[in-house]
Each structure stands twice: as structure tokens, then as C-alpha cells.
Amino acid sequence: MGAVITLTTDFGLNDAYVAAIKGVILSINPEVTLVDICHNIRPQNIRQAAFLISTVCDYFPYQTIHLVVVDPGVGTSRRPLILKTPRSFFVAPDNGVLSYVIHASTAASPTDGEHVKLGGDLKAYVIIRSEYWLTPVSNTFHGRDIFAPVAARLSLGMPPSSLGTNVDTITSFRIPVPTVEEDRITGEVLHVDNFGSLITNIRENDLPQAWQNVNIVIGNHVIEKVVKTYAEGQDLIALFGSSGYLEISRKNGNAAAFLNSDIGEKIIVQRR
């Protein structure tokens, strides 16, 4: 199989921005396979993009190149990056959009609230070889003029070291983790999907095995058990979805709209 490049952006589908990026890539490597992950990231929402790319990247073939362009700092001194993991390449701005990817590796350790020091099987490169960029470079569209041609050249087998210079620290935000107490776990909503399901940061292995019966509390609503499918229950339901995280959904409806809830909403799993 030939090279694969995925695209994740906040550009939407009502403009020509995504098409411009694809055109640049295909002009350099007409044989590459392009896969759209999502272009409906909320504008400038780095955290949402970081979460979504982490839920899907491991399902792609080895050496897939993930182009992630959610870049509110475009044109500023923020750095353009290539991140190489044992499985994949990521081409993205150095603004935290790869936080979940790097924190999933044991080779990353936090230095403070904004940076992570890389080691072992993670390598990062600041993209500096401007001869491989489009010219002139727009101050507002590095996705087209810098990131796309770099991703395309990676897909042709060019090593990251030929496109940038190695660095051992990149920008990251702290990943929100649930708070575990004696009889309760407190988490928060990380993402609202297209169905209105609220995806939280609580994983199934966060619940002790001894907790056979639990209440899930969100706002003024209490859900009295965790089910296995979206077809169970009569209204609001809680289940561990395909991403491995606890979700709050509404049977044949939109939980986010019904609850008037959004990213950041607190959720409690209470042992009964």
C-alpha cells in the first residue's frame, strides 16, 4: 500500500481551504491516499482536535502521516512541527494539538504546564527548510504553504531530519484526568459528537471492579446504570463507547441539547 496522509482541521466544508491543501499534496505526490478525519473541529479549538486525533490515529497503517491544522497562532512565532512516533508521523503547529498523542507514550514527561520533554521513541523536528515550502508563504495559511508540502514530502520518503531540526521539548496542555475518591469518580466532558453524545474522560478501568452498582450524575440528572448499547434504556443512557470512554447519550435523541451541556461539564460516577 502507498503512503497515507490524513487531514484534521477546523476549516469546515463551506470554503476552499481543505481543497487547497489537498491540491498542494497531490501536486507533489499524485499517488498518495488522502483521508479526511474531520474538518468540523470548532474554530480554534485545539483541545477538541487533540482529543479526536488521539482516538483514531492508531487505526491507520504504520507510517501514516497525520496532518493536523488547528492553528489560531498562524503567522506568529509558534513553531511548525513534525512529530515521529513508533507508529506514525504528525505534522502540526506546536500549540498543544498533539497533547494526547504524546502523553500516550511513556517516553514523554511533563516539564511544566505547557511543555513536555520527549525521549526514547518520540522524535520532534521544527520545520525550517523553507526551500520545501510554497512561495510566497501566506501569514494566514501555513496549512497550505508549509504543512501540506512537508506532509507530501514525508509521504515520498523524505526523512524528517531533511525538513527540520530536532528538538526535545514541545508544547502541551495538561490532560484532564478524573479525580478518584472512596465512593465517587469526578470527570468532565471532553467532546460532543455529531449525535450529541457527551464523551467524558472516564475510562472503564477507572471504575474499581467492586463497583457493581453506580449512579452517573450530570447536572440535575441521575442515570442509574451503565448499559452496553445505545438501544437500551428509555431516555438518557450511560455507556462505554468505541473510544473506550464513558459517554452520556440520549436514546434516539441529542443528550447535549437535552442537558444543555458542553465540553468541560462535570460528571460524577457515584458508587451505590
Residue pairs with C-beta under 8 A, 6 or more apart in sequence:
1 33
1 61
2 31
2 32
2 33
3 29
3 31
3 32
3 33
3 63
3 65
3 154
3 155
3 156
4 32
4 33
4 34
4 35
4 60
4 61
4 63
4 64
4 65
4 155
5 25
5 32
5 33
5 34
5 35
5 64
5 65
5 66
5 67
5 151
5 152
5 155
6 34
6 35
6 36
6 37
6 56
6 57
6 60
6 64
6 65
6 66
6 67
7 18
7 21
7 22
7 34
7 35
7 36
7 37
7 39
7 67
7 69
8 37
8 38
8 39
8 41
8 49
8 52
8 53
8 66
8 67
8 68
8 69
8 70
9 17
9 18
9 21
9 38
9 39
9 41
9 68
9 69
9 70
9 143
10 39
10 40
10 41
10 42
10 43
10 44
10 45
10 49
10 69
10 70
11 17
11 18
11 39
11 69
11 143
12 39
12 40
13 39
13 40
17 141
17 143
17 144
18 36
18 39
20 141
20 144
20 148
21 67
21 69
21 143
21 144
21 147
21 148
22 34
24 134
24 144
24 145
24 148
24 149
24 152
25 32
25 34
25 148
25 149
25 151
25 152
25 155
26 32
26 34
27 152
28 149
28 152
28 153
28 156
29 152
29 153
29 155
29 156
32 152
32 155
35 60
37 52
37 53
37 56
37 66
38 49
38 52
41 48
41 49
41 52
41 70
42 48
44 70
44 72
45 70
46 70
46 72
46 95
46 96
46 97
46 173
47 96
47 99
47 173
47 190
47 263
48 70
48 191
48 263
49 68
49 70
49 97
50 96
50 97
50 98
50 99
50 100
50 101
50 173
51 100
51 190
51 191
52 191
53 66
53 68
53 90
53 97
53 98
53 100
53 101
54 100
54 101
54 104
55 243
57 64
57 66
57 87
57 88
57 90
57 101
58 87
60 66
60 88
62 87
62 88
63 87
63 88
63 89
64 87
64 88
64 89
65 88
65 89
65 90
65 91
65 151
65 154
65 155
66 88
66 89
66 90
66 91
66 92
67 91
67 92
67 143
67 147
67 148
67 151
68 90
68 91
68 92
68 97
68 98
69 92
69 93
69 142
69 143
69 147
70 93
70 95
70 97
71 78
71 93
71 95
71 142
71 143
72 95
73 93
73 95
74 93
74 139
74 140
74 141
74 142
74 143
75 139
75 140
75 142
78 93
78 94
78 95
78 171
79 93
79 94
79 126
79 127
79 167
80 91
80 92
80 93
80 94
80 126
80 127
80 142
80 146
80 147
80 150
81 90
81 91
81 92
81 93
81 94
81 98
81 124
81 125
81 126
81 127
81 164
81 170
82 89
82 90
82 91
82 124
82 125
82 127
82 150
82 154
82 160
82 163
82 164
83 89
83 90
83 92
83 98
83 101
83 102
83 122
83 123
83 124
83 125
83 170
84 90
84 122
84 123
84 124
84 125
84 160
85 101
85 105
85 121
85 122
86 121
89 151
89 154
89 160
90 98
90 101
91 127
91 147
91 150
91 151
91 154
92 98
92 147
93 142
93 147
94 126
94 170
94 171
95 171
96 114
96 171
96 172
96 173
98 170
98 172
99 116
99 172
99 173
99 175
100 175
102 108
102 116
102 118
102 122
102 170
102 172
103 116
103 172
103 175
105 120
105 121
105 122
106 120
107 118
107 119
107 120
107 121
107 122
108 116
108 117
108 118
108 119
108 122
108 172
109 116
109 117
109 119
110 116
110 117
110 172
110 174
111 117
111 169
113 173
113 174
114 171
114 172
114 173
115 169
115 170
115 171
115 172
116 169
116 170
116 171
116 172
117 168
117 169
118 124
118 168
118 169
118 170
119 168
123 160
123 166
124 166
124 167
124 168
124 170
125 160
125 161
125 163
125 164
125 165
125 166
125 167
126 164
126 165
126 167
127 146
127 147
127 150
127 163
127 164
128 163
128 164
128 165
129 162
129 163
129 164
130 137
132 149
132 150
132 153
132 163
133 145
133 146
133 149
133 150
134 144
134 145
134 146
134 148
134 149
135 145
136 145
137 145
137 146
138 144
138 145
150 163
153 163
154 160
154 163
175 201
176 187
176 188
176 190
176 201
177 201
178 185
178 186
178 187
178 201
178 202
178 206
179 185
179 186
179 187
180 206
183 270
183 271
184 268
184 269
184 270
184 271
185 202
185 206
185 207
185 268
185 269
186 266
186 267
186 268
187 200
187 201
187 202
187 206
187 246
187 266
187 267
187 268
187 269
188 200
188 201
188 264
188 265
188 266
188 267
189 198
189 199
189 200
189 248
189 261
189 262
189 263
189 264
189 265
189 267
190 199
190 200
190 201
190 245
190 263
191 198
191 199
191 263
192 198
192 199
192 256
192 261
192 262
192 263
193 199
195 249
195 254
196 249
196 250
196 253
196 254
196 255
196 256
196 257
196 258
197 241
197 247
197 248
197 249
197 250
197 255
197 256
198 218
198 247
198 248
198 249
198 255
198 256
198 259
198 261
198 265
198 267
199 241
199 243
199 245
199 246
199 247
200 245
200 246
200 247
200 248
200 267
201 245
202 245
202 246
202 267
202 269
203 240
203 244
203 245
203 246
204 240
204 244
204 246
207 214
207 269
211 269
211 271
213 225
213 271
213 272
214 225
214 226
214 269
214 270
214 271
214 272
215 222
215 223
215 224
215 269
215 270
215 272
216 222
216 223
216 224
216 226
216 238
216 246
216 248
216 267
216 268
216 269
216 270
217 223
217 267
217 268
217 269
217 270
218 248
218 259
218 261
218 265
218 266
218 267
218 268
219 259
219 260
219 261
219 265
221 236
221 259
223 236
223 237
223 238
223 248
225 238
226 238
226 239
226 240
226 246
227 233
227 237
227 238
227 239
228 239
229 239
230 237
230 239
230 249
230 251
231 251
232 239
232 251
233 251
234 251
235 250
235 251
235 253
236 248
236 249
236 250
236 251
236 255
236 258
236 259
237 248
237 249
237 250
237 251
238 246
238 247
238 248
238 249
239 246
239 247
239 249
240 246
240 247
241 247
246 267
246 269
248 255
248 259
248 261
248 267
249 255
250 258
255 261
256 262
259 265
